Amino acid sequence: MDKRLEQALDFSNFRMILATRQENLKVLLNNKLMISYGGGLFKITQELIAFLALVLMAKRNEVILIDENDIPIKIENVREFGEKISAQYEKALAQYYNSYQKLSEARDIRKVIDWDEEDKKE
C-alpha cells in the first residue's frame, strides 16, 4: 500500500476513535449530571443552579420543580438541594475537564485506545 495512503488511513482511524472517545465522555458527563432527589430525577444544569439561587435570594425555602419525567416535585429544603447539586455539578465538570485534557494530549492511536483504561483507574 502506498505510504501516503497508509498514513491517511491511520489518521482517519485516529480521528474516528478520538471522536468516539470524546462522545463517550459527553455521555459519562450527562450521566453524572443526573440526580435523584425527593422522589424525582433531575438533570443538573447551570440554569437549575441559578434558579435555586434566585429562590434562596427571595428567602423562600420551598419550591416545586418539574423533574425529567415531567412530574412536579416539591423541594422542601432548597438550600440543601442547591448545595447538593452544585457540589455534584462541580465534581462532574472537573472530572470531564481532566479526562478531556488527557484525551486531547493523546497524539497517537495507541494512546487514544488505551486512554479508556487509564481513565477507569481514576
C-alpha positions in Angstrom: 0.0 0.0 0.0 1.2 3.5 -0.8 2.8 5.1 2.3 0.7 8.3 1.9 -2.5 6.2 1.7 -1.5 4.2 4.8 -0.8 7.5 6.7 -4.1 8.9 5.7 -5.9 5.7 6.8 -4.1 5.8 10.1 -5.0 9.4 10.7 -8.6 8.7 9.7 -8.8 5.9 12.2 -7.2 8.1 14.9 -9.8 10.9 14.3 -12.7 8.4 14.4 -11.5 6.8 17.6 -10.8 10.2 19.2 -14.3 11.4 18.2 -15.9 8.3 19.7 -13.9 8.7 23.0 -15.0 12.4 23.2 -18.6 11.4 22.6 -18.3 8.8 25.4 -17.0 11.5 27.7 -20.1 13.6 27.0 -22.4 10.6 27.8 -20.5 10.0 31.0 -20.8 13.7 32.0 -24.6 13.6 31.3 -25.0 10.6 33.4 -23.1 12.2 36.3 -25.3 15.3 36.0 -28.4 13.3 36.8 -29.5 13.3 40.5 -32.4 11.6 42.3 -33.9 13.8 45.0 -37.2 14.0 46.8 -38.6 11.2 44.6 -37.7 13.0 41.4 -35.0 12.7 38.8 -33.3 16.0 37.9 -30.7 17.0 35.3 -28.2 19.4 36.9 -27.8 22.4 34.7 -26.4 25.9 35.2 -30.0 27.2 34.8 -31.3 25.0 37.6 -28.5 26.1 39.9 -29.1 29.8 39.1 -32.9 29.4 39.6 -32.4 27.9 43.0 -30.1 30.8 43.9 -32.9 33.2 43.0 -35.3 31.2 45.1 -33.0 31.5 48.0 -32.4 35.2 47.4 -36.2 35.6 47.6 -35.9 34.0 51.1 -38.0 31.0 50.0 -37.1 27.6 51.3 -39.6 25.5 49.3 -40.1 25.3 45.5 -41.9 23.0 43.1 -39.8 21.8 40.2 -40.7 19.6 37.2 -38.3 16.6 37.0 -37.0 14.8 34.0 -40.2 12.7 33.8 -42.4 15.8 33.8 -43.5 15.1 37.4 -43.9 18.0 39.8 -41.7 17.5 42.8 -41.8 19.7 45.9 -38.3 20.6 47.1 -38.8 21.3 50.8 -35.2 22.4 51.5 -33.9 24.5 48.6 -30.6 25.3 50.3 -29.8 21.6 50.9 -30.8 20.7 47.3 -28.9 23.6 45.9 -25.7 22.7 47.8 -26.0 19.0 46.8 -26.5 19.7 43.0 -23.8 22.4 43.0 -21.2 20.0 44.5 -22.2 17.2 42.1 -22.0 19.6 39.2 -18.6 20.9 40.1 -17.2 17.4 40.6 -18.7 16.1 37.3 -17.3 19.0 35.3 -13.9 18.7 36.9 -13.7 15.0 36.0 -14.9 15.8 32.5 -12.3 18.5 32.1 -9.5 16.3 33.4 -10.4 13.4 31.2 -10.9 15.6 28.1 -7.5 17.2 28.7 -5.8 13.8 28.9 -7.6 12.7 25.8 -6.6 15.8 23.9 -3.0 15.3 24.8 -3.0 11.8 23.3 -1.3 12.2 19.9 -1.2 8.6 18.6 -3.9 6.0 18.1 -2.4 3.6 20.8 -2.7 6.3 23.5 -6.3 7.1 22.4 -7.2 3.4 22.5 -5.5 2.9 25.9 -6.9 6.1 27.3 -10.2 4.4 28.2 -8.3 2.0 30.6 -6.3 4.8 32.2 -9.4 6.8 32.8 -11.1 4.0 34.6 -8.3 3.8 37.1 -9.1 7.3 38.5 
